[in-house]
Amino acid sequence: SALAGTLTAAIVWAYGVRTMGRFGGAVAGLVAATTILHVHLSRQGFQNVFDGLFAIVALAALERAWSERRRDLFILAGVALAIAQHFYASAHALPIIVLAWIALRFMLEGRRAAERWRDLAAMAFVFAVAAWPQLTLVLEHPSDWLAPMSRQTPAPPAGKEAESPLAYAMAMLARVRDASLAFVAVDMRGSFTPAAPLLPPLAAAAFVVGLVDVARRWREPLAQLLALWIASVVAIGALSEFTPAGQRYPMAVPAAALVAALGASWLVRAAS
């Protein structure tokens, strides 16, 4: 897991350099390498840390493959997506992120996106072959496949929440709020988790600025990818027990680092 954590930070740095330049890459790599949750889980040997590694490999490869029209990177994305399914359950969200991002590209690019169908087919084929044990488990024993997630979902509404849909909705909104603020302000909870937000204060401030930049550039592929990535982790955190449970957030470390780098880069450009 220490090697996985190191590789994650290195790939975040390299991808940051590719998409934001040297300064952005340096900030992204530094944030990823020093995030307390990432360091803690990497040192302790938990498989959660692989979520961040496979997420950055799969999603960065997909974004670069799309922009550069490189089939080898589409295949790499498919392989990383498939291998991730054999690790921690949070990685089951990665194919959903990929499908949502591809759907957005089709909506915005139309015919140009359709020209990539062979590359997408190659990615899907590789994913199906490498993830076949998990896919057969889903088809033949869906309850077993869902068991790790079912055990961690909140209890059904009871008391006032069961009697009032509005009360239940407010309770769920509170969970979404806490899951979102775990990036910058609310302490993470759960076993083997540092009692602190995901990001330290300076990185958290850059992250907030970066979210504004992501919203400003919402039509760009990278901004859409980061938004879907962050939103999926928030959803996982909100739908899990002990919100915000820190063990759900390793997959978000690369995304948080990249968003913080976007924010820092924007601030530097504005000041210069």
Disulfide bonds with the S-S distance in Angstrom:
none
